[in-house]
Amino acid sequence: MSNVLIIGAGPAGIRAAEALVNAGLRPTIVDEADKAGGQIYRRPPEGFKRCVKSLYGSEATKAEALHTTFDRMVESDQVDHLTQSSVVSLRDGSAVILTSDTLTQLTYDKVIIATGASDRVMPVPGWQNAGVFSLGGTQIALKARGVALGQQVLLAGSGPLLTLVGDSLIKAGADVVAVLDTAPLRSQIRAGLSMFLSRPLFTLRGIKMRLALGRRYHAGVRHLRVQAEDTGVTAMSWQTAFGQQKRTTCDAIGMGWHLLADTQLADLAGAKFSWSRHWSQWLPVTDDLGRAAEHTYIAGDGLQILGADAAEIAGRLAATACLQDLGHVAIPDRRDIRRLARFRRFAIAMARAFPWPNDQLQAVPDKTIVCRCEGIKKADIAATVKRVGPNINRVKSTCRPGMGRCQGRYCQVAVTSIIADQTRASPDAIGRLRTQPPVRPIPVSAALDA
Amino acid sequence: MVARLTRLSEIDRASVPFAVDGQDVTGLAGDTIMIAMLAHRQTLRSSEFGPEKRAGFCLMGACQDCWVWTEEGSRLRACSTTVEPGMRLLSQPPEGWIW
């Protein structure tokens, strides 16, 4: 029987696994969490008691359906589920997997990469201090752990997650002091109509959540500055859309500007990339079903930031392509392809509504830390660009942004924007951070034992 | 020290005794090390490049900004490791640790 490896057990990975199982295969699914579900449908540990409705709100039915589908496949031994495991390298039909300090090798005939996305962050002065978290992290803390990351939480950034996290924190009883959106109201209104036309109910739900934020919400915010002392953040200073200076006391900040596709394994597997002006990031190139390279398929937010509903569809389609290439008779559902196109229209409108605030990034002071891992400042990057030219990999190897422990996940968009603004070079000229295995830090002892 | 985080729900769990920098504290069963530590203090560790302290960032194992150590000398990712009874954790690398 053919050996299919699925990386990531979120909506895309689960639906891909289901389609393969229905065709009689027994895929191996590797996931970093202890339970399947992914980030958006993340499940709390054993012994936690909140009901699905309080965890997932309007998406409770979908979350439950996915969890049940997956659990049933595990119980009946139709999939091999490797939990708390990371694929750290991927090449020529062989994956290296890290499970608690031990490396193992797994050979595969086909791989479906469903690694999702993480927060796309913009560096703001002071964001390196304790108490500043990613927006996604703030949501994980609430959903999977039942905690707010401070007594007074401030949220900043842009994108659908900003409103969603604010709304869930307030419902759970947290003190949310402000929700600061850098997207101007006019871009939200302009693109909002296209969003409404492609997904009316979804858009209305978002508007309802936004209204629930009340006076905490501010659009078109500028000049975010984190103030902190030794034990962590104490306040955010900011400017309203009308130029009024404000200072909001807080001891925790969640920040994120939409999402960044996690593409490192796709890169190692040989996928081609192109710069997406919609999402301001490099994204893998695939056919309609998700074929990226020989024996390699990509589905979900790791391919395009279309959200959880689209990820379920993309997972099914990627599995269909995989089955076709294995010689099965597999026909993609036309409705799936049509719905995916509609979700794509919606997502592009949403990306326009909540744009990457490039002008704000250019306005941050030179001493702002851009790389959290190694404390590299905007001025260091600017000076390096002058010396080595507008090429991100040369900037990386000279000045080290992207070489720290997060491997550039949280600085690459900012570094690209800084280079582009300074040199007027196009993203194609600047290039894309090359991925190097291992994509997660591994203990040297594990490498020696392997 | 003052707690960083607020427990909003799921507080009806068994307590788990552990130690941070030689001080005995308790977490709740199912807590990650990060949550259990930040229920007693503001920060997890110091940045090795800057003067500032850190308290984690992404909570999904991607940023690697929440590393703490055990007294025995192993390094743990606090956001994705469950706290176990009797763990003895350090917010600074143990003596002799080489980066």
Contacts between the chains, C-beta under 8 A, distances in Angstrom:
chain1	res1	chain2	res2	distance
A	32	B	60	7.6
A	32	B	61	5.6
A	32	B	80	7.2
A	39	B	60	6.5
A	44	B	10	7.0
A	44	B	30	7.6
A	45	B	30	3.9
A	45	B	82	7.3
A	46	B	30	6.5
A	47	B	13	5.7
A	47	B	29	6.1
A	47	B	30	5.3
A	48	B	10	4.9
A	48	B	13	7.9
A	48	B	30	6.5
A	49	B	10	6.5
A	49	B	12	7.0
A	50	B	9	5.8
A	50	B	10	6.6
A	84	B	80	7.4
A	86	B	61	7.5
A	118	B	58	6.4
A	118	B	60	6.6
A	118	B	62	5.2
A	119	B	58	7.0
A	128	B	47	6.8
A	128	B	50	6.1
A	128	B	52	5.6
A	128	B	54	7.8
A	129	B	52	5.1
A	129	B	53	7.6
A	130	B	4	7.9
A	130	B	42	6.2
A	130	B	43	4.4
A	130	B	44	7.7
A	130	B	52	6.8
A	130	B	53	4.6
A	130	B	54	5.4
A	130	B	55	3.8
A	131	B	4	6.9
A	131	B	42	7.3
A	131	B	55	5.7
A	132	B	57	7.1
A	133	B	55	7.8
A	133	B	56	6.9
A	133	B	57	5.7
A	133	B	58	7.5
A	133	B	59	6.9
A	134	B	57	5.8
A	134	B	58	4.8
A	134	B	59	7.4
A	134	B	63	7.6
A	136	B	58	6.7
A	136	B	59	7.5
A	136	B	60	6.6
A	137	B	56	7.2
A	137	B	57	6.3
A	137	B	58	4.9
A	137	B	59	3.6
A	137	B	60	6.7
A	137	B	79	7.9
A	138	B	59	8.0
A	140	B	59	4.4
A	140	B	60	6.1
A	141	B	5	7.3
A	141	B	35	7.5
A	141	B	59	5.9
A	142	B	8	7.2
A	145	B	10	7.5
A	145	B	31	7.3
A	145	B	32	7.0
A	145	B	35	5.1
A	146	B	7	6.3
A	146	B	8	5.6
A	146	B	9	4.2
A	146	B	10	3.6
A	146	B	11	7.6
A	147	B	5	4.6
A	147	B	6	6.3
A	147	B	7	5.4
A	147	B	8	6.2
A	147	B	35	6.1
A	147	B	39	7.9
A	148	B	5	6.3
A	148	B	6	4.5
A	148	B	8	5.8
A	149	B	4	6.8
A	149	B	5	5.4
A	149	B	38	7.5
A	149	B	55	8.0
A	150	B	4	6.3
A	150	B	5	6.8
A	150	B	6	7.1
A	151	B	6	5.7
A	172	B	8	4.7
A	172	B	9	6.6
A	173	B	8	5.2
A	173	B	9	8.0
A	174	B	6	6.6
A	174	B	8	6.0
A	175	B	6	8.0
A	228	B	52	7.2
A	230	B	52	7.8
A	230	B	53	6.6
A	231	B	2	8.0
A	231	B	42	4.1
A	231	B	43	6.3
A	231	B	53	6.9
A	232	B	4	7.1
A	232	B	42	5.1
A	232	B	43	6.3
A	232	B	53	6.9
A	232	B	55	6.3
A	251	B	4	7.3
A	252	B	4	7.2
A	252	B	5	7.9
A	262	B	62	7.7
A	369	B	50	7.3
A	372	B	57	6.8
A	372	B	63	7.2
A	372	B	65	6.5
A	373	B	49	7.7
A	373	B	63	7.8
A	373	B	64	7.3
A	373	B	65	7.5
A	374	B	49	5.1
A	375	B	47	6.8
A	375	B	49	3.6
A	375	B	50	4.4
A	405	B	63	7.5
A	405	B	64	3.7
A	405	B	65	7.6
A	406	B	62	6.3
A	406	B	63	4.6
A	406	B	64	5.8
A	406	B	65	7.5
A	409	B	62	5.5
A	409	B	63	6.9
A	410	B	57	7.4
A	410	B	58	7.6
A	410	B	62	7.9
A	410	B	63	6.0
A	440	B	61	7.4
A	441	B	64	6.0
A	443	B	75	7.6
